[in-house]
Amino acid sequence: MTSAEILLACLLDAALGDPRWFPHPVRLMGWAIAWCDERVRPVLRSPAGEWVAGIVLAVGLPILVYAVGWLAIEMAGRVHWAFGRGAEVVLACTTLAARDLADHALSVVRALDAGRLQGAREAVSRIVGRDTAELSESDVARATVETIAESTSDGVIAPLFYMVIGGAPLALAYKAVNTLDSMIGHRDVKHRYFGWASAKCDDGANWIPARVTAVLLVLSGGLTFRSADTVWRAWRILVRDGKQHPSPNSGRPEAAMAGVLGVQLGGTNVYDGVPSARPLLGDPGAPLGAQHIRSALRLMTLSVLLAAGLAAVVRLL
C-alpha cells in the first residue's frame, strides 16, 4: 500500500466506522471460528486432538484470510487498476477500529454524565468481557479506559503496523489472529488446548505493536498536557508496571495510559461470576470518572494520528 492509501483507509475509518449493514470481514471470521468451536472441538476426543486442531485453526485461518484478501484485490485490479486500489483501501479500512471504539466509549461517557449508571454498565458491556452488572461508576470508567488503551494497540496500531509490512491482506490476517484469541484464546477448561495456539500467535503478533502503542501514548501525553513531568511519570509507570500484567502485551499500553492520566488501573474483575485479580498499574490517584474516559480518547486519537503519520513516512522511504 502507498502512503496515500494508508491515510485514506484511516480517514474512511474515521468517517464511517463499522456500519452494521456492511459484510465486515471480522464478523465473517468470527462466524468461522464459532463454527469450528461449536462443531469441530466437541467431536475431538483427547487433549492432543484439540491441541493439534487448535494449531491448524490458528495457522490456517490467517493464511486463508490473507489469500482471500489478496485474491479479492487482484481480481478487482484485473477489472481496472483503480478498482484494485480501491478494494485494498476498503479492506484495509475494515481492519481499523478507532471510530467504533470512540463511539462505544462516548456512549459510556454520555450515560455517566446523565447519571445513568445502569445505562453506562450496559454501554461498557459491549466492549469488555468482564461482568458489568454490579460495577460502580469508577469501575465502569476504569473498564472503559483499560479497553481504550488495549484497543488502541490491537484495534488500530497493530493493523497499521501490518498494513505497512504487507498491505491490507496482512492486516486482515492479523485481525484473524486477534479474533481467534478473543474468541477461543482463553485459559478456561473449554479452550485450554483448543485455544492454546491462538493465544500464543496473538502474543507474538502483538509484541511489537503493543510496545509501539505504549511509547506513542507516552508521547501523546506529553503533547496533550505539554508537560515533561507527565512524560517522565508515564515512562516510569510503563517501565515499572507494564510487565506486571498476565498478558505479555496488554500491560504496556495500559500502564502507559495509567501513567499519563495519573490514575491506577487494574484490580479485581469478575468473569462469569468468578473474580480474577489483576495487578495494579500506576500510582493511586483520583477515582476514575467520565473525564478520564475523555482524556483517554484524546490520547488514543493523537496516538493514532502519530501512528498514521509514521506509517505514511515509512512507506515513502
Residue, then its C-alpha position, 0 to 999 in steps of 0.5 A: m500500500t502507498s502512503a496515500e492509501i494508508l491515510l485514506a483507509c484511516l480517514l474512511d475509518a474515521a468517517l464511517g466506522d463499522p456500519r452494521w449493514f456492511p459484510h465486515p470481514v471480522r464478523l465473517m471470521g468470527w462466524a468461522i471460528a464459532w463454527c469450528d468451536e461449536r462443531v469441530r472441538p466437541v467431536l475431538r476426543s483427547p487433549a492432543g486432538e484439540w491441541v493439534a486442531g487448535i494449531v491448524l485453526a490458528v495457522g490456517l485461518p490467517i493464511l486463508v484470510y490473507a489469500v482471500g484478501w489478496l485474491a479479492i484485490e487482484m481480481a478487482g485490479r484485473v477489472h481496472w487498476a483503480f478498482g484494485r486500489g480501491a478494494e485494498v483501501v476498503l479492506a484495509c479500512t475494515t481492519l481499523a477500529a478507532r471510530d467504533l471504539a470512540d463511539h462505544a466509549l462516548s456512549v459510556v461517557r454520555a450515560l455517566d454524565a446523565g447519571r445513568l449508571q445502569g445505562a453506562r454498565e450496559a454501554v461498557s458491556r459491549i466492549v469488555g468481557r468482564d461482568t458489568a452488572e454490579l460495577s460502580e461508576s469508577d469501575v465502569a470508567r476504569a473498564t472503559v479506559e483499560t479497553i481504550a488503551e488495549s484497543t488502541s494497540d490491537g484495534v488500530i496500531a497493530p493493523l497499521f503496523y501490518m498494513v505497512i509490512g504487507g498491505a491490507p491482506l496482512a492486516l486482515a490476517y492479523k485481525a484473524v489472529n486477534t479474533l481467534d484469541s478473543m474468541i477461543g484464546h482463553r485459559d478456561v477448561k473449554h479452550r485450554y488446548f483448543g485455544w492454546a495456539s491462538a493465544k500464543c500467535d496473538d502474543g507474538a503478533n502483538w509484541i511489537p505493536a503493543r510496545v509501539t502503542a505504549v511509547l506513542l501514548v507516552l508521547s501523546g501525553g506529553l503533547t496533550f498536557r505539554s508537560a515533561d513531568t507527565v512524560w517522565r511519570a508515564w515512562r516510569i509507570l510503563v517501565r515499572d508496571g507494564k510487565q506486571h500484567p498476565s498478558p505479555n502485551s496488554g500491560r504496556p499500553e495500559a500502564a502507559m495510559a495509567g501513567v499519563l492520566g495519573v490514575q491506577l488501573g487494574g484490580t479485581n474483575v469478575y468473569d462469569g461470576v468468578p473474580s480474577a485479580r489483576p495487578l495494579l498499574g500506576d500510582p493511586g490517584a483520583p477515582l476514575g470518572a467520565q473525564h478520564i474516559r475523555s482524556a483517554l480518547r484524546l490520547m488514543t486519537l493523537s496516538v493514532l494520528l502519530a501512528a498514521g503519520l509514521a506509517a505514511v513516512v515509512r512507506l515513502l522511504 
